[in-house]
Amino acid sequence: MAQIAIEALKKGDKVVLGCCPGGEDESKLLKRADRLWQRYPDRCIVVELDIKNYALCQSTISKTISQYGRIDIIVNCTNRVYVGALEEVEEWHMRAQLDQTFYGAVNMIQAALPYMRKQFFGHFVNITDVTGNIGTPALSLLSGAMHALEGYLEALACEVAPFNIKVTIVESPMEVSLLTIPVVLADQLPQYGLETPAGKLRGLLTTSNVFPERAFRNTILTVASLGGLENPPGRIVVGKEAIGQIKDKLALLSEDLEEFSAISISADYENYNIF
């Protein structure tokens, strides 16, 4: 998130950077945020923001309005990933992933909506990844939370369109999420070894030293390029590999629709349409 703030400040934009208390990277993040504030004191403010806390989300929005008089763009992204086959994860892993990925974004959006509706413009940019489109072994919690968030955002876009509020989903490559934010590994069961899909992905995470610099940079530039667009996309996918993965899923979905269309159509009621 700090990299997105840097790109926005370089373009001359004003930025409110929310820093979550606690966590392994708190000290590093606070130091970087403080350097940004010192470099751009008239265009950058740093606030304490735990997106799981709705009151802090409201406070951040109020400070932004008080400081700058309006909100143009809000960027949301998850900040933790819980890894493990579904049989390996515990209930607290599930709740924590939903809190971080789904409810956190919802809290920020709900806190900002009354202001954006009143000013009759605004743009919610939400960074997900391809797990929001494709179920991924060992990432069932992230996939579930991302699918929930993307479904919510699609419905939200329809609701707020009359108020000139835009919603964009940025689907980054999966590696950007897995290798750039903290990962929590559930205790592994022997049944999910390296020969299984879940075990293979876990092994990749624990043995790979490759940082996806280009994919990360491309995601940052994609988000930065959305600012100021009159008609931003509802969804944009970052990277050729991610595009290919989603096209493959759509092809399989299309095949299933065609193969079982007769069964599907047989369930129709005549002259029944709620819209």
Residue pairs with C-beta under 8 A, 6 or more apart in sequence:
1 17
1 18
1 75
1 77
1 79
2 17
2 29
2 32
2 33
2 36
3 216
3 220
4 75
4 220
4 223
4 224
5 15
5 17
5 36
5 44
6 36
7 220
7 221
7 223
7 224
8 15
8 224
8 227
9 15
9 36
9 39
9 40
9 43
9 44
11 224
11 227
12 43
13 43
13 72
13 227
14 43
14 44
14 68
15 36
15 40
15 43
15 44
15 45
16 44
16 45
16 46
16 47
16 60
16 63
16 64
16 67
16 68
17 33
17 36
17 44
17 45
17 46
17 47
18 47
18 48
18 49
18 51
18 60
19 26
19 29
19 30
19 33
19 46
19 47
19 48
19 49
20 26
20 48
20 49
20 50
20 51
20 79
21 48
21 50
22 50
23 79
23 182
24 182
25 182
30 46
33 46
34 46
36 44
36 46
37 44
37 45
37 46
45 63
45 64
45 67
47 59
47 60
47 63
48 56
49 56
49 57
49 60
50 56
51 57
51 76
51 100
51 103
51 104
51 105
51 107
51 108
52 99
52 100
52 103
52 104
52 107
53 107
54 107
54 110
54 111
57 107
57 108
57 110
57 111
58 111
60 108
60 111
61 71
61 108
61 111
61 112
61 115
64 71
65 71
65 115
70 115
70 119
71 112
71 115
71 116
71 119
71 122
72 121
72 122
72 123
72 227
73 122
73 123
73 124
73 125
73 226
73 227
74 108
74 109
74 112
74 122
74 123
74 124
74 125
75 125
75 126
75 127
75 223
76 104
76 105
76 108
76 109
76 124
76 125
76 126
76 127
77 126
77 127
78 100
78 101
78 104
78 127
78 128
78 142
78 145
78 146
78 177
78 181
79 100
79 181
79 182
80 96
80 97
80 100
80 181
80 182
80 183
80 184
81 97
81 139
81 142
81 177
81 178
81 181
81 182
81 183
81 184
82 89
82 93
82 94
82 96
82 97
82 141
82 142
82 183
82 184
82 186
83 138
83 139
83 178
83 183
83 184
83 185
83 186
83 201
83 202
83 205
84 93
84 138
84 141
84 185
84 186
84 187
84 188
84 198
84 202
85 137
85 138
85 140
85 186
85 189
85 192
85 196
85 198
85 199
86 140
86 141
87 189
87 191
87 192
88 186
88 187
88 188
88 189
88 192
88 198
89 140
89 141
89 186
90 186
93 141
93 184
93 186
94 141
96 184
97 141
97 142
97 144
97 145
98 141
98 144
98 145
98 148
100 145
101 142
101 145
101 146
101 149
102 145
102 148
102 149
102 152
105 126
105 149
106 152
109 124
109 156
112 122
112 124
113 160
113 165
115 122
116 122
116 160
116 163
116 165
117 160
117 163
117 165
120 163
120 164
121 164
121 165
122 164
122 165
122 166
123 165
123 166
123 167
123 168
123 226
123 227
123 232
124 153
124 156
124 165
124 166
124 167
124 168
125 168
125 170
125 223
125 226
125 232
126 149
126 153
126 167
126 168
126 169
126 170
127 170
127 172
127 219
127 223
128 146
128 149
128 150
128 169
128 170
128 171
128 172
129 146
129 171
129 172
129 173
129 174
129 176
129 177
129 242
130 136
130 171
130 172
130 173
130 174
130 237
130 242
130 245
130 246
131 139
131 142
131 143
131 146
131 174
131 177
132 143
132 146
132 147
132 149
132 150
132 169
132 171
133 147
133 150
133 171
133 245
133 246
133 249
134 143
134 245
134 246
134 249
135 143
136 142
136 143
136 174
136 201
137 196
137 197
137 198
137 200
137 201
138 197
138 198
138 199
138 201
138 202
139 174
139 201
142 177
150 169
153 167
153 169
154 169
154 234
156 167
157 166
157 167
157 234
160 167
166 231
166 232
167 234
168 226
168 232
168 233
168 234
168 235
168 236
169 234
169 235
169 236
170 219
170 222
170 223
170 226
170 235
170 236
170 238
171 235
171 236
171 237
171 238
171 242
171 246
172 215
172 219
172 222
172 238
172 239
172 242
173 212
173 215
173 219
173 238
173 239
173 241
173 242
174 242
175 212
175 215
176 212
176 215
176 216
176 219
176 238
178 205
179 205
179 208
179 210
179 211
179 212
180 211
180 212
180 216
183 205
185 202
185 205
185 206
188 199
188 202
192 198
192 199
192 202
193 199
194 200
194 203
215 238
215 239
218 238
218 239
219 238
222 236
222 238
226 232
226 233
226 236
237 243
237 246
257 264
